[in-house]
Amino acid sequence: MFPFTFQAAADEDAASRAVRATPGARFLAGGTTLVDLMKLNVERPSVVVDINALPLTAIEELPDGGVRVGAMVRNSDMANHPAIRSRYPFLSQALLAGASPQLRNMATTGGNLMQRTRCYYFRDTAMPCNKREPGSGCAALDGHNRIHAILGTSAQCIAAHASDMCVPLTALDAVIHVNGERGPRTIPIGEFYLLPGDRPEVETALEPGELITAVDLPPLPFVTRSVYVKVRDRASYAFALASAAVALDLGDGRIRNARIALGGVGTRPWRAHAAERTLAGARPGAAAYQAAAAAALEGAAPRTHNAFKIELAKRTLMRALARAEALA
Amino acid sequence: MVSGQSDLSRREFMTRTVGGSLAMAALPESQNAATPATGTVADPDSPAAESQLRVRCAINDEHTELTIDPRVTLLDALRERLRLTGTKKGCDHGQCGACTVHVDGRRVLSCLTLAAAVNGKRITTIEGLARGDELHPIQQAFIDHDGFQCGYCTPGQVMSAVALLDEPCGPADADVRECMSGNICRCGAYPNIVNAIQSVRGTGSVWRSSPSGSAARSGHPGSADIGSVQRSAKRSRHAERS
């Protein structure tokens, strides 16, 4: 680990100012990504600004019926909160499918949004990686790429987004509150994550020193009928090979509306708008789910070792849709 | 602790393993207190003294002060500075659970926790579970059910299991396996670990503070009133430890 200066921030403005003051400075929340990557010398901040004392730990009801989750709410607390469990079940399920109980006690809402990829080459400073070292090349393109993305990839980067939490947040159109040099503003999650394109090192729409302060979950009553299905190499405590967050609005024997996002297969949490459109107005059932799965994976671009993810993601999505339909 | 011709029985040896290094918990405060950085933690490239941090926290109910390099993890501070070596270093990257400790009553991974970030916190390690010679019921259950083989992952397993008792974990064995999934055991002692944990939840002989556990226990035979009486007695003695 490279030497750094440790500062504890007393409030949002001080935290943001401290990070803006030094290029490469980092906020420290749960530390489950940052400390790990610092040990690997992938992250080399000269200043670490501890934001654990900031009072961003509330889960609040919003006047419009939505819920606001503070950036420092721990993943385990969000997963087990009654409002999340009852009104956003797929979000609770996704959180509980992520990592381990110890890590969920540490990891925060804001930190999970900033979680980095598990690409082996990103995590290994001996290897080229355009995300870690722009212009150095991508070792994953023709390397071991079984865990890599098949959607949203570029010739510069095929790293998969690792978060479970962000998959239902993407299906929900969650809104991210940030605070920085230009004051508080909001960013819809659909605009928060950038595709790698030619600049895979720029992952989000955050400006330097902007601090995530909260996430708003919009009111969406039919999300009580929602499911998160995660497929991984072992039964628990592993990242997704493919996952699906699904919510269905059923009525009169039809699907009135659907929300679908995929994890483990995209370079960002992957919203499947085309799949949602195929389901709107359709009769629930295997035929509709198959069509939705085909639409969701349209344009998938596999490499040598991850073509299996196309079929796996389709079946994961179909299973999630069938389970959502079967809910009482 | 053990030599080739040790006359310690396996059970005695494992009792000490599950309990961590019990003697260490009794270190006088002078030995627990901060000492100048030694070669074990300090790096030759270490920044100058002015970047060293003062950290004050309570470790196993003892007030502790440390002066540390910001890079030192809680795990290394415990093991190398405070000689609390019951907490184990496995992967050092948050993938095995061997370093599990409690911070403010919740289980976390000490390998991914900067010591600088626990200023003002309350930390419990495996050395802080037992009261004198009286093991925590989870420690005793691991011995009774042979919940380990080599013992290396055991302190982390025990710390997770103790925390699990106050978490919303379902009643089934499968629920326990999921709740313990953050602790890897290379020997594969999982079935006996689950048995050990379920025996404590089932008999209710555990020090608990959360009402969530009563629902979780209801499916188990032996969770009758007697268990509650035992629990109350334990809690009154150990109330501050919950």
Chai-1 contact restraints between the chains, C-beta under 6 A:
chainA,res_idxA,chainB,res_idxB,connection_type,confidence,min_distance_angstrom,max_distance_angstrom,comment,restraint_id
A,M1,B,R71,contact,1.0,0.0,6.0,A-B,restraint_1
A,P3,B,P47,contact,1.0,0.0,6.0,A-B,restraint_2
A,F4,B,P70,contact,1.0,0.0,6.0,A-B,restraint_3
A,F6,B,L53,contact,1.0,0.0,6.0,A-B,restraint_4
A,F6,B,P70,contact,1.0,0.0,6.0,A-B,restraint_5
A,F6,B,A116,contact,1.0,0.0,6.0,A-B,restraint_6
A,G31,B,L112,contact,1.0,0.0,6.0,A-B,restraint_7
A,T32,B,G94,contact,1.0,0.0,6.0,A-B,restraint_8
A,T32,B,L112,contact,1.0,0.0,6.0,A-B,restraint_9
A,V35,B,L112,contact,1.0,0.0,6.0,A-B,restraint_10
A,D36,B,H93,contact,1.0,0.0,6.0,A-B,restraint_11
A,D36,B,G94,contact,1.0,0.0,6.0,A-B,restraint_12
A,D36,B,L112,contact,1.0,0.0,6.0,A-B,restraint_13
A,D50,B,A117,contact,1.0,0.0,6.0,A-B,restraint_14
A,N80,B,P168,contact,1.0,0.0,6.0,A-B,restraint_15
A,S100,B,S181,contact,1.0,0.0,6.0,A-B,restraint_16
A,S100,B,G182,contact,1.0,0.0,6.0,A-B,restraint_17
A,P101,B,C179,contact,1.0,0.0,6.0,A-B,restraint_18
A,P101,B,G182,contact,1.0,0.0,6.0,A-B,restraint_19
A,Q102,B,T100,contact,1.0,0.0,6.0,A-B,restraint_20
A,Q102,B,R107,contact,1.0,0.0,6.0,A-B,restraint_21
A,Q102,B,V108,contact,1.0,0.0,6.0,A-B,restraint_22
A,Q102,B,L109,contact,1.0,0.0,6.0,A-B,restraint_23
A,Q102,B,G182,contact,1.0,0.0,6.0,A-B,restraint_24
A,N105,B,R106,contact,1.0,0.0,6.0,A-B,restraint_25
A,N105,B,V108,contact,1.0,0.0,6.0,A-B,restraint_26
A,M106,B,V108,contact,1.0,0.0,6.0,A-B,restraint_27
A,S236,B,E178,contact,1.0,0.0,6.0,A-B,restraint_28
A,S236,B,S181,contact,1.0,0.0,6.0,A-B,restraint_29
A,Y237,B,S181,contact,1.0,0.0,6.0,A-B,restraint_30
A,Y237,B,G182,contact,1.0,0.0,6.0,A-B,restraint_31
